[in-house]
Amino acid sequence: MNDSVPDTLRTAWETSELVEGFLRDYFSSVLQGQDELMRACERSMAEIGLRIRPFLLRISCHQGGLAFEKIIHVSAGIELVQLSTLVIDDILDESSLRNRKLSIVAEHGWKACLSIGTVMYSLGFCLISEGIEKNHHVKNGIAVVKLFSRTHADIYIGQFLDLRFERDTAVTEGQYLDMISRTTARFIQTPLVAGAMLWNAPTAVIKALEGAGLALGMAFQIRDDVIDVIGETECTGKPVGGDIRRCKMRLPLIQALQVLNGDKHRRLLDIMQNESVSDQALSEAIGLITESGSIEYCIYKTKEYCKIATDTISQLPREFTDLKDHFCVVAGWISSFEDGTS
């Protein structure tokens, strides 16, 4: 095992624990007397595991000499904004499970869930702004806040496209890739770039991190789409085939529809155009997707994007060795399809 792997994992888990502890204290402070709301916010953090976005911010800031304790408000704010998107996601997807438990929308209803997600989003941006305002060592503070604001808008532009794509079996791979570049990929790219902006990294460094971060995020989402088809609920915390049940046009399905011919193509179309997908139809759809070779194709695309990410970040100068090593470990985890959480 590469010596950098245990160091990366140790730093990543330490980041997760510090961010979670910070957020619990923060909720206790700002949500005093709002016990039900505080419990819902705290529950959204459960079993998330590797908090990849705060970790990417941390390693990017560290490269410029910014200690983690100096930017923990920003890191926690990023995580809170991310968690708010998951809460809203469960409303849009009508998802009853999150991390093997009832989702917040299943427990509280969509109106309360929308309020909870909005509170989390607002508090997340407060933390990002406060962290930058209180730290006189950081640079480009206003630009970083604008970057996160634009990213949040892009996420919901992507979400809008995703909703429009449901049941639209004419959606192409290019349209799908554009959609995920605005959602998952964008919000993995942004912390990596923001960390470098906070210490005023040169333009060439920012460009390299933009390219590497976007490619890593593309790989991350395609991997997630594959796991939705072939994963197990005990590992993923979500029902197998949840995207298929909601007729969401993800790459495994898009590729399968492109490859399959004749009766098999027509049968998969029929399943996806039904208002509801039965357990039997779901099993049949997964079988057709698997038979088409679509899963292998998507695994290949995941690895291809990971290679683009690592090749791009390797262009950074020698003094960026620690950042490159940590980044490549994360890319290796994504491309390996080993069990993990986001």
Steps between C-alpha positions, in 0.01 A plus 500: 500500500624844411623681812275796416182290522480458881605863548225616264235283664607611846481868399164446327341333802647760734347768278163325515506476879608862549236633261225290656597606852511864393155477341344335805630782719383754245148356489481509880598865491283637218196271536445533874139425586440341158554142613313325218675707234837446666445122513409496131814697407717275713341187356586612149868459594466136608715239328617731222852364543776658293414867462677544172420870447643634830797267449570642153478853641737403780775356277470793260528756781786311663704536182498876554579478872146547631450279806174306520391663826514835320252391235279256693203742484526491120542121496197450724300745290582305184384178663179663623419631152568150363273342761225748413510385139456138612198594711342681203604211275287261700197724442562515125565125479221406742760287675397321819852389602825680566793312652288194584253710699181689429583813307409837649221543245355159592510589869388863494318547169611710203398841640702462820782338304516798265525732800775286656700496177465876459615565858803277446590673174468846660709404804759342273553825313511689830785275612690545174465879521586514872805277451636728230413823686672387822819375333726784396746256346274400212482669163223547242226461760222662299598305189484172694153578638389586145649172377299297751185699423541437128569133569182469704302658215661262250404202716135593478523577129630145469222373726245672277649329195501168683128532576426590137695193386287253699325252267657674200663199337644722224749660745854458367825427680613854422191650665552278804867600530408869476242452776738328745772755424267756660407294805730245665806585293472874556472463876808278515696740281411814697654421845826398333511825303376716791777369726763622253323832451511561876880514489509679165643217292627588151254484210671191352447313829132600513451377143660164575284455811188594305569231242604235750209572735239492226628168363508351850141611557386349169656169604339522843148537355535229236630265771193585710272424204663159455466419870129588480463206261742244642537605865331358807273699729700384803808674356351798320219586742266546202265261320663317208381639169357816652585702190334241276184503711483877456580466128803727538720507193838396635794381293446123556147532362591744220778270379284188525227661288761593242647148482196273531302408188167347412279353770748573778518868408121523480457321834737735681319796345166361616626462857639853512181653362274348766371724777625249758763228477418174679764288673481250214537772235790653695679167509439458128631851425816442704551173311467675163735782605756246620464285187558804276852550637399843624642443848843416360480810280416722797780350708734575210374860484550538876860383473554718193386813687717405799799474267420842352481637855834353611675588173379858531605546860838341427579807290539705817858580606705272726423704814136382472597139576285465814191639329553278196553190715184557705297575189622189321404281797144633481494440124629148556223430751236623253636297209534185713124487575581392854233553765491853637271793564476852367 
